[in-house]
Amino acid sequence: MTIPTANTSTAAQVHSGIDQLAINTVRTLAMDAVQQANSGHPGTPMALAPLTYVLWRKFLRFNPRNPHWANRDRFILSNGHASMLLYAMLHLTGYDVSLDDLKHFRQWGSKTPGHPEYGLTPGVETTTGPLGQGIANSVGMAIAERWLEQRFNRDGNALLNYRIYAICGDGDLMEGISHEAASLAGHLKLSNLLWIYDNNHITIEGKTSLAYSDDVAARFMAYGWHVQRVTDANDLDSIEKAIEKAVAEPSSPSMIILDTHIAWGSPHKQDTAAAHGEPLGDDEIRLTKKAYGWPESPTFLVPDEVRRHMREAIARGEQFENGWLQDAEKYSRAFPDLYREFELMQRRELPQAWDRDIPQFPADAKGSATRESGGKVLNAIARHVPWFMGGAADLAPSTKTLISGDESFEDHTYGGRNFHFGIREHAMGAVLNGMALSDLRPYGATFLIFSDYMRPAIRLAALMELPCVFIYTHDSIGLGEDGPTHQPIEQLMTLRAIPRLYVFRPADANEVAECWRVIMGFKHEPAALVLSRQAVPTFDRSKYAAASGAARGAYIMADSENPEVILMGTGSELQLCVAAYEQLKGEGVRARVVSMPCWELFEHQPPEYKLQVLPPAVRARVAVEAGTTLGWKEYIGSEGVVVGRTDFGASAPVKELLKHFGFTVERVVAEAKNSMNAARGRS
């Protein structure tokens, strides 16, 4: 199989004049910063400096004075360990990244952490570091751009038409997420997307040949990508021509395989693993600078002519944005409603009365699965929030996440809001992050057990404070016959362990509605919405507290004067607490039922509210949840009991499973009495 190749010679081509001076400035800044920090990765910035110089100088549309300009091109350094490459370019082109910031690379409080972090460093489009996540984010960004074009561009008025560029390395392409993301991008024919592969044949352990012999070109051509190869990373002309061809490609995402030499120019560490994750050392830096024709001192040298040359990006950027602002002004007059919608998206706000169609569910002892009520609420929201969209990992019929009456997002339309991610949970999570970074309001759905496949992306959504919605159904052993391979035990609690992630497990249809109201109000918080496969009763809210209490994370659902025992639960198990409460009340026992659909929200309540719901004086407590018992100790205390599951499930009808594993009203009543006796014994 052959691919187009741009090649002038196998020897490193050295350019004269300002181009070479600027490239070597990037290289030496990276070397000096890593050396001063005594930590980091100098080799890849040294190798890729020519590429980034050409890309940022000739192709990338950006404005250093406004990093958030809506129609800017997106640049992603997916191999984030090479962060000094990005920081050097940000500094030189005029972003708010100072030379002092470069000198404080990887230090406390600096804008230049070890791996790029979204929201911390101006110009960083996404948090990269875990390999493969950045390029998968880029697919989400490319999807979002295509949808935005279809939504907003009207009658020759192009409000948005930007491109997405990503640099990746061997590690990115070895990680499984890259296969999922690249397959999806090829299927959708995302021609606004370009990946450039730093093919340097080196990883931490040594030569990539130790573990990696993929034919990358053949692989990406099989995915339907347009593939080129540049065999000399210092050949600026060939790099430019390859990018030009990629930009002109009308119907496929593009891959440029760039053959590079890690730590280019270093006499002893070029093409070695020693240049991957540690400083070059003072002696080697001195020799490398000599090879570049660069003065040994001072360190962090930026020649005046390089600064002037690179800062031309400021004027270019202002020209780019000013031209767009003029077009946007005309657009706003021609299409005022659409432009208001666009502005709401930019601010992560919602249309007025967006929740007016969310149903109130009548009391129903038989009830329905919360995945069913979840689908109804999702559709009620989608009617009034056009940029609310998503899909499932081939499970929409099971997760009930299809937007009724809307089209599928496909390569020939790009306008639909129903996404078919295929059986690609890992990529789906990262794609959602890319969509959220592009101001869409995305959701993705699968079974709770498969949240494990998505964990890196969920964690990064929380780190970046993105309002993604991760919908998980089939949330317990209550899914029945599918058995222990599909029955989640520890997943719910491990999601709760992720900082900044809000995990919701509503108990009935009206709690589902209230949880959705809270989730849609988030601007910076990702949410995991965990729903049942089996039916649960819709509680009679004239008899029990209104479901609006779910907005505080936990609330008193049923009560007695001076309660002796508190029964608390989430999701499908709350019905056991309510039934046990009624039985205990009939026996003269004063009980309280606390519904706890979202621990994280509850923890953010004022202390007096938390003490009101869970008064310390009531030490007898029972928590009921069909998953691991870990985490409940904080709420039940030393006399409390957790009715949970500390081992795997089994394959059997759901009623038989719940009875066998002790998820019964009788068990809850008995444990309530045991807890009361334990509390009395300690008093």
Stockholm file with secondary structure:
# STOCKHOLM 1.0

chainA/1-683         MTIPTANTSTAAQVHSGIDQLAINTVRTLAMDAVQQANSGHPGTPMALAPLTYVLWRKFLRFNPRNPHWANRDRFILSNGHASMLLYAMLHLTGYDVSLDDLKHFRQWGSKTPGHPEYGLTPGVETTTGPLGQGIANSVGMAIAERWLEQRFNRDGNALLNYRIYAICGDGDLMEGISHEAASLAGHLKLSNLLWIYDNNHITIEGKTSLAYSDDVAARFMAYGWHVQRVTDANDLDSIEKAIEKAVAEPSSPSMIILDTHIAWGSPHKQDTAAAHGEPLGDDEIRLTKKAYGWPESPTFLVPDEVRRHMREAIARGEQFENGWLQDAEKYSRAFPDLYREFELMQRRELPQAWDRDIPQFPADAKGSATRESGGKVLNAIARHVPWFMGGAADLAPSTKTLISGDESFEDHTYGGRNFHFGIREHAMGAVLNGMALSDLRPYGATFLIFSDYMRPAIRLAALMELPCVFIYTHDSIGLGEDGPTHQPIEQLMTLRAIPRLYVFRPADANEVAECWRVIMGFKHEPAALVLSRQAVPTFDRSKYAAASGAARGAYIMADSENPEVILMGTGSELQLCVAAYEQLKGEGVRARVVSMPCWELFEHQPPEYKLQVLPPAVRARVAVEAGTTLGWKEYIGSEGVVVGRTDFGASAPVKELLKHFGFTVERVVAEAKNSMNAARGRS
#=GR chainA/1-683 SS CCCCEECSCSSCCCCCHHHHHHHHHHHHHHHHHHHHHTCSCCHHHHHHHHHHHHIIIIICCCCTTCTTCTTCCEEEESSGGGHHHHHHHHHHHTSSCCHHHHHTTTCTTCSCCSSCCTTTSTTCCSCCCSTTHHHHHHHHHHHHHHHHHHHHCBTTBCSCCCCEEEEEEHHHHHSHHHHHHHHHHHHHTCTTEEEEEEECCEETTEEGGGTCCCCHHHHHHHHTCEEEEESCTTCHHHHHHHHHHHHHCSSSCEEEEEECCTTTTCTTTTTSGGGTSSCCCHHHHHHHHHHHTCCSCSSSCCCHHHHHHHTHHHHHHHHHHHHHHHHHHHHHHHCHHHHHHHHHHHTTCCCTTTTTTCCCCCCEEEEEEHHHHHHHHHHHHHTTCTTEEEEESSCHHHHTCCCTTCCBCCTTTCCCSEEECCSCHHHHHHHHHHHHTTTCEEEEEEEGGGHHHHHHHHHHHHHHTCCCEEEEESCSGGGCTTCTTTCCSSHHHHHHTSTTCEEECCSSHHHHHHHHHHHHHCSSCCEEEECCSSEEEECCTTTSCCGGGGGGSCEEEECCSSCSEEEEECGGGHHHHHHHHHHHHHTTCCEEEEECSCHHHHHTSCHHHHHHHSCTTCCCEEEECSSCCTTTHHHHCTTCEEECCSSCCCSSCHHHHHHHTTCSHHHHHHHHHHHHHHHHHHC
#=GC SS_cons         CCCCEECSCSSCCCCCHHHHHHHHHHHHHHHHHHHHHTCSCCHHHHHHHHHHHHIIIIICCCCTTCTTCTTCCEEEESSGGGHHHHHHHHHHHTSSCCHHHHHTTTCTTCSCCSSCCTTTSTTCCSCCCSTTHHHHHHHHHHHHHHHHHHHHCBTTBCSCCCCEEEEEEHHHHHSHHHHHHHHHHHHHTCTTEEEEEEECCEETTEEGGGTCCCCHHHHHHHHTCEEEEESCTTCHHHHHHHHHHHHHCSSSCEEEEEECCTTTTCTTTTTSGGGTSSCCCHHHHHHHHHHHTCCSCSSSCCCHHHHHHHTHHHHHHHHHHHHHHHHHHHHHHHCHHHHHHHHHHHTTCCCTTTTTTCCCCCCEEEEEEHHHHHHHHHHHHHTTCTTEEEEESSCHHHHTCCCTTCCBCCTTTCCCSEEECCSCHHHHHHHHHHHHTTTCEEEEEEEGGGHHHHHHHHHHHHHHTCCCEEEEESCSGGGCTTCTTTCCSSHHHHHHTSTTCEEECCSSHHHHHHHHHHHHHCSSCCEEEECCSSEEEECCTTTSCCGGGGGGSCEEEECCSSCSEEEEECGGGHHHHHHHHHHHHHTTCCEEEEECSCHHHHHTSCHHHHHHHSCTTCCCEEEECSSCCTTTHHHHCTTCEEECCSSCCCSSCHHHHHHHTTCSHHHHHHHHHHHHHHHHHHC
//
